């Protein structure tokens, strides 16, 4: 996984982001947890938690 520094915070975030907008409507809670586990196992540490986009 490739990481980028988040501004000048010293925090490194994965260049790949996991979107969560459809969780709860198109995914079950169990499926969401499985997706998070899968992403974490591959080094993803950046979640997009926006509920909707304009």
PQR file of N, CA, C, O and H, with PARSE charges and radii, in Angstrom:
ATOM      1  N   UNK A   1       0.844  -1.173   0.000 -0.4000 1.5000
ATOM      2  CA  UNK A   1       0.000   0.000   0.000 -0.0000 2.0000
ATOM      3  C   UNK A   1       0.889   1.236   0.000  0.5500 1.7000
ATOM      4  O   UNK A   1       1.922   1.271   0.669 -0.5500 1.4000
ATOM      5  N   UNK A   2       0.487   2.228  -0.741 -0.4000 1.5000
ATOM      6  CA  UNK A   2       1.192   3.509  -0.779 -0.0000 2.0000
ATOM      7  C   UNK A   2       0.489   4.473   0.158  0.5500 1.7000
ATOM      8  O   UNK A   2      -0.740   4.532   0.196 -0.5500 1.4000
ATOM      9  H   UNK A   2      -0.352   2.199  -1.284  0.4000 1.0000
ATOM     10  N   UNK A   3       1.283   5.234   0.922 -0.4000 1.5000
ATOM     11  CA  UNK A   3       0.727   6.188   1.884 -0.0000 2.0000
ATOM     12  C   UNK A   3       1.213   7.592   1.558  0.5500 1.7000
ATOM     13  O   UNK A   3       2.287   7.777   0.984 -0.5500 1.4000
ATOM     14  H   UNK A   3       2.281   5.185   0.892  0.4000 1.0000
ATOM     15  N   UNK A   4       0.411   8.570   1.931 -0.4000 1.5000
ATOM     16  CA  UNK A   4       0.774   9.980   1.789 -0.0000 2.0000
ATOM     17  C   UNK A   4       0.610  10.647   3.140  0.5500 1.7000
ATOM     18  O   UNK A   4      -0.268  10.287   3.924 -0.5500 1.4000
ATOM     19  H   UNK A   4      -0.461   8.420   2.397  0.4000 1.0000
ATOM     20  N   UNK A   5       1.468  11.628   3.402 -0.4000 1.5000
ATOM     21  CA  UNK A   5       1.356  12.364   4.654 -0.0000 2.0000
ATOM     22  C   UNK A   5       0.181  13.330   4.553  0.5500 1.7000
ATOM     23  O   UNK A   5      -0.009  13.988   3.530 -0.5500 1.4000
ATOM     24  H   UNK A   5       2.181  11.921   2.765  0.4000 1.0000
ATOM     25  N   UNK A   6      -0.598  13.407   5.619 -0.4000 1.5000
ATOM     26  CA  UNK A   6      -1.776  14.264   5.672 -0.0000 2.0000
ATOM     27  C   UNK A   6      -1.346  15.656   6.145  0.5500 1.7000
ATOM     28  O   UNK A   6      -1.223  15.922   7.340 -0.5500 1.4000
ATOM     29  H   UNK A   6      -0.443  12.873   6.451  0.4000 1.0000
ATOM     30  N   UNK A   7      -1.126  16.526   5.169 -0.4000 1.5000
ATOM     31  CA  UNK A   7      -0.655  17.874   5.489 -0.0000 2.0000
ATOM     32  C   UNK A   7       0.651  17.825   6.254  0.5500 1.7000
ATOM     33  O   UNK A   7       1.579  17.110   5.875 -0.5500 1.4000
ATOM     34  H   UNK A   7      -1.227  16.310   4.198  0.4000 1.0000
ATOM     35  N   UNK A   8       0.719  18.594   7.342 -0.4000 1.5000
ATOM     36  CA  UNK A   8       1.920  18.604   8.181 -0.0000 2.0000
ATOM     37  C   UNK A   8       1.667  17.914   9.517  0.5500 1.7000
ATOM     38  O   UNK A   8       2.352  18.189  10.502 -0.5500 1.4000
ATOM     39  H   UNK A   8      -0.035  19.174   7.650  0.4000 1.0000
ATOM     40  N   UNK A   9       0.683  17.020   9.547 -0.4000 1.5000
ATOM     41  CA  UNK A   9       0.295  16.358  10.795 -0.0000 2.0000
ATOM     42  C   UNK A   9       1.228  15.225  11.199  0.5500 1.7000
ATOM     43  O   UNK A   9       1.282  14.852  12.371 -0.5500 1.4000
ATOM     44  H   UNK A   9       0.127  16.797   8.746  0.4000 1.0000
ATOM     45  N   UNK A  10       1.961  14.676  10.239 -0.4000 1.5000
ATOM     46  CA  UNK A  10       2.767  13.497  10.517 -0.0000 2.0000
ATOM     47  C   UNK A  10       1.968  12.209  10.383  0.5500 1.7000
ATOM     48  O   UNK A  10       2.516  11.117  10.539 -0.5500 1.4000
ATOM     49  H   UNK A  10       1.918  14.978   9.287  0.4000 1.0000
ATOM     50  N   UNK A  11       0.676  12.330  10.095 -0.4000 1.5000
ATOM     51  CA  UNK A  11      -0.192  11.158   9.918 -0.0000 2.0000
ATOM     52  C   UNK A  11      -0.085  10.691   8.475  0.5500 1.7000
ATOM     53  O   UNK A  11      -0.160  11.497   7.547 -0.5500 1.4000
ATOM     54  H   UNK A  11       0.231  13.217   9.968  0.4000 1.0000
ATOM     55  N   UNK A  12       0.091   9.391   8.289 -0.4000 1.5000
ATOM     56  CA  UNK A  12       0.152   8.828   6.942 -0.0000 2.0000
ATOM     57  C   UNK A  12      -1.150   8.078   6.660  0.5500 1.7000
ATOM     58  O   UNK A  12      -1.578   7.218   7.429 -0.5500 1.4000
ATOM     59  H   UNK A  12       0.152   8.737   9.042  0.4000 1.0000
ATOM     60  N   UNK A  13      -1.758   8.433   5.537 -0.4000 1.5000
ATOM     61  CA  UNK A  13      -3.010   7.790   5.134 -0.0000 2.0000
ATOM     62  C   UNK A  13      -2.796   7.049   3.823  0.5500 1.7000
ATOM     63  O   UNK A  13      -1.981   7.445   2.989 -0.5500 1.4000
ATOM     64  H   UNK A  13      -1.410   9.132   4.912  0.4000 1.0000
ATOM     65  N   UNK A  14      -3.536   5.977   3.662 -0.4000 1.5000
ATOM     66  CA  UNK A  14      -3.423   5.187   2.435 -0.0000 2.0000
ATOM     67  C   UNK A  14      -3.931   5.992   1.251  0.5500 1.7000
ATOM     68  O   UNK A  14      -4.869   6.779   1.379 -0.5500 1.4000
ATOM     69  H   UNK A  14      -4.198   5.655   4.339  0.4000 1.0000
ATOM     70  N   UNK A  15      -3.307   5.791   0.102 -0.4000 1.5000
ATOM     71  CA  UNK A  15      -3.731   6.480  -1.118 -0.0000 2.0000
ATOM     72  C   UNK A  15      -5.053   5.908  -1.618  0.5500 1.7000
ATOM     73  O   UNK A  15      -5.759   6.547  -2.398 -0.5500 1.4000
ATOM     74  H   UNK A  15      -2.545   5.151  -0.002  0.4000 1.0000
ATOM     75  N   UNK A  16      -5.376   4.724  -1.174 -0.4000 1.5000
ATOM     76  CA  UNK A  16      -6.647   4.089  -1.505 -0.0000 2.0000
ATOM     77  C   UNK A  16      -7.621   4.351  -0.352  0.5500 1.7000
ATOM     78  O   UNK A  16      -7.280   4.146   0.813 -0.5500 1.4000
ATOM     79  H   UNK A  16      -4.803   4.205  -0.540  0.4000 1.0000
ATOM     80  N   UNK A  17      -8.823   4.801  -0.680 -0.4000 1.5000
ATOM     81  CA  UNK A  17      -9.818   5.155   0.338 -0.0000 2.0000
ATOM     82  C   UNK A  17     -11.018   4.213   0.224  0.5500 1.7000
ATOM     83  O   UNK A  17     -11.423   3.843  -0.878 -0.5500 1.4000
ATOM     84  H   UNK A  17      -9.100   4.967  -1.627  0.4000 1.0000
ATOM     85  N   UNK A  18     -11.576   3.832   1.359 -0.4000 1.5000
ATOM     86  CA  UNK A  18     -12.764   2.981   1.372 -0.0000 2.0000
ATOM     87  C   UNK A  18     -13.992   3.858   1.559  0.5500 1.7000
ATOM     88  O   UNK A  18     -14.141   4.491   2.604 -0.5500 1.4000
ATOM     89  H   UNK A  18     -11.247   4.132   2.254  0.4000 1.0000
ATOM     90  N   UNK A  19     -14.871   3.905   0.567 -0.4000 1.5000
ATOM     91  CA  UNK A  19     -16.113   4.668   0.654 -0.0000 2.0000
ATOM     92  C   UNK A  19     -17.164   3.905   1.434  0.5500 1.7000
ATOM     93  O   UNK A  19     -17.295   2.691   1.282 -0.5500 1.4000
ATOM     94  H   UNK A  19     -14.749   3.390  -0.282  0.4000 1.0000
ATOM     95  N   UNK A  20     -17.908   4.605   2.263 -0.4000 1.5000
ATOM     96  CA  UNK A  20     -18.887   3.943   3.136 -0.0000 2.0000
ATOM     97  C   UNK A  20     -20.314   4.443   2.916  0.5500 1.7000
ATOM     98  O   UNK A  20     -21.215   4.074   3.670 -0.5500 1.4000
ATOM     99  H   UNK A  20     -17.801   5.591   2.387  0.4000 1.0000
ATOM    100  N   UNK A  21     -20.535   5.275   1.897 -0.4000 1.5000
ATOM    101  CA  UNK A  21     -21.828   5.921   1.722 -0.0000 2.0000
ATOM    102  C   UNK A  21     -22.993   4.929   1.610  0.5500 1.7000
ATOM    103  O   UNK A  21     -24.091   5.222   2.083 -0.5500 1.4000
ATOM    104  H   UNK A  21     -19.803   5.575   1.285  0.4000 1.0000
ATOM    105  N   UNK A  22     -22.777   3.786   1.006 -0.4000 1.5000
ATOM    106  CA  UNK A  22     -23.883   2.856   0.765 -0.0000 2.0000
ATOM    107  C   UNK A  22     -24.137   1.908   1.941  0.5500 1.7000
ATOM    108  O   UNK A  22     -25.088   1.128   1.918 -0.5500 1.4000
ATOM    109  H   UNK A  22     -21.885   3.548   0.622  0.4000 1.0000
ATOM    110  N   UNK A  23     -23.290   1.976   2.960 -0.4000 1.5000
ATOM    111  CA  UNK A  23     -23.495   1.074   4.094 -0.0000 2.0000
ATOM    112  C   UNK A  23     -24.800   1.418   4.795  0.5500 1.7000
ATOM    113  O   UNK A  23     -25.111   2.587   5.024 -0.5500 1.4000
ATOM    114  H   UNK A  23     -22.517   2.610   2.979  0.4000 1.0000
ATOM    115  N   UNK A  24     -25.547   0.395   5.125 -0.4000 1.5000
ATOM    116  CA  UNK A  24     -26.819   0.594   5.797 -0.0000 2.0000
ATOM    117  C   UNK A  24     -27.997   0.624   4.848  0.5500 1.7000
ATOM    118  O   UNK A  24     -29.135   0.410   5.267 -0.5500 1.4000
ATOM    119  H   UNK A  24     -25.294  -0.555   4.939  0.4000 1.0000
ATOM    120  N   UNK A  25     -27.741   0.888   3.559 -0.4000 1.5000
ATOM    121  CA  UNK A  25     -28.843   0.868   2.603 -0.0000 2.0000
ATOM    122  C   UNK A  25     -28.623  -0.188   1.521  0.5500 1.7000
ATOM    123  O   UNK A  25     -29.568  -0.859   1.105 -0.5500 1.4000
ATOM    124  H   UNK A  25     -26.817   1.062   3.219  0.4000 1.0000
ATOM    125  N   UNK A  26     -27.394  -0.335   1.071 -0.4000 1.5000
ATOM    126  CA  UNK A  26     -27.096  -1.337   0.049 -0.0000 2.0000
ATOM    127  C   UNK A  26     -26.270  -2.488   0.603  0.5500 1.7000
ATOM    128  O   UNK A  26     -26.091  -3.506  -0.066 -0.5500 1.4000
ATOM    129  H   UNK A  26     -26.627   0.210   1.408  0.4000 1.0000
ATOM    130  N   UNK A  27     -25.774  -2.332   1.806 -0.4000 1.5000
ATOM    131  CA  UNK A  27     -24.960  -3.374   2.452 -0.0000 2.0000
ATOM    132  C   UNK A  27     -25.540  -3.652   3.836  0.5500 1.7000
ATOM    133  O   UNK A  27     -26.100  -2.765   4.481 -0.5500 1.4000
ATOM    134  H   UNK A  27     -25.920  -1.506   2.349  0.4000 1.0000
ATOM    135  N   UNK A  28     -25.399  -4.865   4.267 -0.4000 1.5000
ATOM    136  CA  UNK A  28     -25.775  -5.197   5.644 -0.0000 2.0000
ATOM    137  C   UNK A  28     -24.622  -4.812   6.573  0.5500 1.7000
ATOM    138  O   UNK A  28     -23.514  -4.544   6.107 -0.5500 1.4000
ATOM    139  H   UNK A  28     -24.944  -5.585   3.743  0.4000 1.0000
ATOM    140  N   UNK A  29     -24.874  -4.784   7.860 -0.4000 1.5000
ATOM    141  CA  UNK A  29     -23.813  -4.489   8.830 -0.0000 2.0000
ATOM    142  C   UNK A  29     -22.696  -5.526   8.733  0.5500 1.7000
ATOM    143  O   UNK A  29     -21.516  -5.182   8.810 -0.5500 1.4000
ATOM    144  H   UNK A  29     -25.773  -5.002   8.238  0.4000 1.0000
ATOM    145  N   UNK A  30     -23.067  -6.784   8.564 -0.4000 1.5000
ATOM    146  CA  UNK A  30     -22.061  -7.849   8.451 -0.0000 2.0000
ATOM    147  C   UNK A  30     -21.188  -7.655   7.215  0.5500 1.7000
ATOM    148  O   UNK A  30     -19.975  -7.852   7.277 -0.5500 1.4000
ATOM    149  H   UNK A  30     -24.025  -7.064   8.501  0.4000 1.0000
ATOM    150  N   UNK A  31     -21.799  -7.267   6.087 -0.4000 1.5000
ATOM    151  CA  UNK A  31     -21.025  -7.019   4.871 -0.0000 2.0000
ATOM    152  C   UNK A  31     -20.084  -5.830   5.055  0.5500 1.7000
ATOM    153  O   UNK A  31     -18.948  -5.862   4.582 -0.5500 1.4000
ATOM    154  H   UNK A  31     -22.785  -7.107   6.037  0.4000 1.0000
ATOM    155  N   UNK A  32     -20.545  -4.789   5.734 -0.4000 1.5000
ATOM    156  CA  UNK A  32     -19.708  -3.613   5.987 -0.0000 2.0000
ATOM    157  C   UNK A  32     -18.497  -3.991   6.835  0.5500 1.7000
ATOM    158  O   UNK A  32     -17.379  -3.563   6.547 -0.5500 1.4000
ATOM    159  H   UNK A  32     -21.468  -4.763   6.118  0.4000 1.0000
ATOM    160  N   UNK A  33     -18.710  -4.784   7.869 -0.4000 1.5000
ATOM    161  CA  UNK A  33     -17.594  -5.224   8.711 -0.0000 2.0000
ATOM    162  C   UNK A  33     -16.610  -6.080   7.912  0.5500 1.7000
ATOM    163  O   UNK A  33     -15.398  -5.966   8.090 -0.5500 1.4000
ATOM    164  H   UNK A  33     -19.618  -5.133   8.103  0.4000 1.0000
ATOM    165  N   UNK A  34     -17.127  -6.923   7.046 -0.4000 1.5000
ATOM    166  CA  UNK A  34     -16.255  -7.757   6.210 -0.0000 2.0000
ATOM    167  C   UNK A  34     -15.430  -6.887   5.261  0.5500 1.7000
ATOM    168  O   UNK A  34     -14.255  -7.167   5.026 -0.5500 1.4000
ATOM    169  H   UNK A  34     -18.112  -7.016   6.902  0.4000 1.0000
ATOM    170  N   UNK A  35     -16.042  -5.835   4.714 -0.4000 1.5000
ATOM    171  CA  UNK A  35     -15.318  -4.928   3.826 -0.0000 2.0000
ATOM    172  C   UNK A  35     -14.234  -4.173   4.585  0.5500 1.7000
ATOM    173  O   UNK A  35     -13.127  -4.006   4.074 -0.5500 1.4000
ATOM    174  H   UNK A  35     -16.997  -5.607   4.905  0.4000 1.0000
ATOM    175  N   UNK A  36     -14.538  -3.715   5.796 -0.4000 1.5000
ATOM    176  CA  UNK A  36     -13.529  -3.025   6.607 -0.0000 2.0000
ATOM    177  C   UNK A  36     -12.371  -3.954   6.942  0.5500 1.7000
ATOM    178  O   UNK A  36     -11.210  -3.556   6.848 -0.5500 1.4000
ATOM    179  H   UNK A  36     -15.438  -3.852   6.211  0.4000 1.0000
ATOM    180  N   UNK A  37     -12.673  -5.176   7.330 -0.4000 1.5000
ATOM    181  CA  UNK A  37     -11.625  -6.156   7.640 -0.0000 2.0000
ATOM    182  C   UNK A  37     -10.738  -6.397   6.426  0.5500 1.7000
ATOM    183  O   UNK A  37      -9.513  -6.437   6.540 -0.5500 1.4000
ATOM    184  H   UNK A  37     -13.616  -5.499   7.407  0.4000 1.0000
ATOM    185  N   UNK A  38     -11.360  -6.556   5.275 -0.4000 1.5000
ATOM    186  CA  UNK A  38     -10.629  -6.802   4.027 -0.0000 2.0000
ATOM    187  C   UNK A  38      -9.694  -5.628   3.731  0.5500 1.7000
ATOM    188  O   UNK A  38      -8.524  -5.828   3.403 -0.5500 1.4000
ATOM    189  H   UNK A  38     -12.355  -6.523   5.182  0.4000 1.0000
ATOM    190  N   UNK A  39     -10.212  -4.410   3.847 -0.4000 1.5000
ATOM    191  CA  UNK A  39      -9.404  -3.223   3.570 -0.0000 2.0000
ATOM    192  C   UNK A  39      -8.255  -3.089   4.573  0.5500 1.7000
ATOM    193  O   UNK A  39      -7.121  -2.818   4.178 -0.5500 1.4000
ATOM    194  H   UNK A  39     -11.163  -4.248   4.113  0.4000 1.0000
ATOM    195  N   UNK A  40      -8.536  -3.273   5.852 -0.4000 1.5000
ATOM    196  CA  UNK A  40      -7.490  -3.161   6.874 -0.0000 2.0000
ATOM    197  C   UNK A  40      -6.376  -4.174   6.656  0.5500 1.7000
ATOM    198  O   UNK A  40      -5.200  -3.850   6.823 -0.5500 1.4000
ATOM    199  H   UNK A  40      -9.457  -3.493   6.172  0.4000 1.0000
ATOM    200  N   UNK A  41      -6.736  -5.390   6.287 -0.4000 1.5000
ATOM    201  CA  UNK A  41      -5.741  -6.436   6.035 -0.0000 2.0000
ATOM    202  C   UNK A  41      -4.806  -6.061   4.881  0.5500 1.7000
ATOM    203  O   UNK A  41      -3.690  -6.571   4.787 -0.5500 1.4000
ATOM    204  H   UNK A  41      -7.691  -5.653   6.152  0.4000 1.0000
ATOM    205  N   UNK A  42      -5.270  -5.168   4.011 -0.4000 1.5000
ATOM    206  CA  UNK A  42      -4.470  -4.748   2.860 -0.0000 2.0000
ATOM    207  C   UNK A  42      -3.842  -3.372   3.045  0.5500 1.7000
ATOM    208  O   UNK A  42      -3.260  -2.824   2.108 -0.5500 1.4000
ATOM    209  H   UNK A  42      -6.177  -4.753   4.087  0.4000 1.0000
ATOM    210  N   UNK A  43      -3.958  -2.809   4.247 -0.4000 1.5000
ATOM    211  CA  UNK A  43      -3.273  -1.563   4.561 -0.0000 2.0000
ATOM    212  C   UNK A  43      -4.081  -0.298   4.398  0.5500 1.7000
ATOM    213  O   UNK A  43      -3.547   0.794   4.592 -0.5500 1.4000
ATOM    214  H   UNK A  43      -4.431  -3.254   5.008  0.4000 1.0000
ATOM    215  N   UNK A  44      -5.367  -0.405   4.045 -0.4000 1.5000
ATOM    216  CA  UNK A  44      -6.198   0.788   3.908 -0.0000 2.0000
ATOM    217  C   UNK A  44      -6.512   1.322   5.306  0.5500 1.7000
ATOM    218  O   UNK A  44      -6.989   0.585   6.169 -0.5500 1.4000
ATOM    219  H   UNK A  44      -5.801  -1.292   3.888  0.4000 1.0000
ATOM    220  N   UNK A  45      -6.239   2.615   5.518 -0.4000 1.5000
ATOM    221  CA  UNK A  45      -6.538   3.223   6.817 -0.0000 2.0000
ATOM    222  C   UNK A  45      -7.292   4.541   6.650  0.5500 1.7000
ATOM    223  O   UNK A  45      -7.318   5.361   7.567 -0.5500 1.4000
ATOM    224  H   UNK A  45      -5.852   3.214   4.817  0.4000 1.0000
ATOM    225  N   UNK A  46      -7.902   4.747   5.490 -0.4000 1.5000
ATOM    226  CA  UNK A  46      -8.581   5.983   5.144 -0.0000 2.0000
ATOM    227  C   UNK A  46     -10.002   5.647   4.708  0.5500 1.7000
ATOM    228  O   UNK A  46     -10.204   5.002   3.679 -0.5500 1.4000
ATOM    229  H   UNK A  46      -7.881   4.081   4.745  0.4000 1.0000
ATOM    230  N   UNK A  47     -10.989   6.085   5.491 -0.4000 1.5000
ATOM    231  CA  UNK A  47     -12.398   5.820   5.203 -0.0000 2.0000
ATOM    232  C   UNK A  47     -13.070   7.143   4.822  0.5500 1.7000
ATOM    233  O   UNK A  47     -12.856   8.161   5.479 -0.5500 1.4000
ATOM    234  H   UNK A  47     -10.825   6.609   6.327  0.4000 1.0000
ATOM    235  N   UNK A  48     -13.867   7.124   3.780 -0.4000 1.5000
ATOM    236  CA  UNK A  48     -14.697   8.272   3.406 -0.0000 2.0000
ATOM    237  C   UNK A  48     -16.071   8.018   4.016  0.5500 1.7000
ATOM    238  O   UNK A  48     -16.781   7.109   3.586 -0.5500 1.4000
ATOM    239  H   UNK A  48     -14.041   6.296   3.246  0.4000 1.0000
ATOM    240  N   UNK A  49     -16.446   8.809   5.006 -0.4000 1.5000
ATOM    241  CA  UNK A  49     -17.688   8.557   5.742 -0.0000 2.0000
ATOM    242  C   UNK A  49     -18.817   9.532   5.383  0.5500 1.7000
ATOM    243  O   UNK A  49     -19.810   9.615   6.106 -0.5500 1.4000
ATOM    244  H   UNK A  49     -15.869   9.547   5.354  0.4000 1.0000
ATOM    245  N   UNK A  50     -18.676  10.267   4.280 -0.4000 1.5000
ATOM    246  CA  UNK A  50     -19.741  11.188   3.857 -0.0000 2.0000
ATOM    247  C   UNK A  50     -21.024  10.404   3.619  0.5500 1.7000
ATOM    248  O   UNK A  50     -20.993   9.305   3.065 -0.5500 1.4000
ATOM    249  H   UNK A  50     -17.869  10.199   3.693  0.4000 1.0000
ATOM    250  N   UNK A  51     -22.144  10.968   4.037 -0.4000 1.5000
ATOM    251  CA  UNK A  51     -23.442  10.307   3.844 -0.0000 2.0000
ATOM    252  C   UNK A  51     -24.026  10.566   2.479  0.5500 1.7000
ATOM    253  O   UNK A  51     -24.815   9.764   1.981 -0.5500 1.4000
ATOM    254  H   UNK A  51     -22.169  11.861   4.487  0.4000 1.0000
ATOM    255  N   UNK A  52     -23.650  11.683   1.858 -0.4000 1.5000
ATOM    256  CA  UNK A  52     -24.122  11.962   0.503 -0.0000 2.0000
ATOM    257  C   UNK A  52     -23.264  13.057  -0.120  0.5500 1.7000
ATOM    258  O   UNK A  52     -22.562  13.795   0.571 -0.5500 1.4000
ATOM    259  H   UNK A  52     -23.009  12.335   2.263  0.4000 1.0000
ATOM    260  N   UNK A  53     -23.341  13.137  -1.411 -0.4000 1.5000
ATOM    261  CA  UNK A  53     -22.608  14.159  -2.148 -0.0000 2.0000
ATOM    262  C   UNK A  53     -23.604  15.008  -2.921  0.5500 1.7000
ATOM    263  O   UNK A  53     -24.643  14.520  -3.367 -0.5500 1.4000
ATOM    264  H   UNK A  53     -23.911  12.537  -1.972  0.4000 1.0000
ATOM    265  N   UNK A  54     -23.279  16.266  -3.070 -0.4000 1.5000
ATOM    266  CA  UNK A  54     -24.199  17.160  -3.788 -0.0000 2.0000
ATOM    267  C   UNK A  54     -24.120  16.949  -5.281  0.5500 1.7000
ATOM    268  O   UNK A  54     -24.825  17.617  -6.037 -0.5500 1.4000
ATOM    269  H   UNK A  54     -22.436  16.662  -2.708  0.4000 1.0000
TER
END
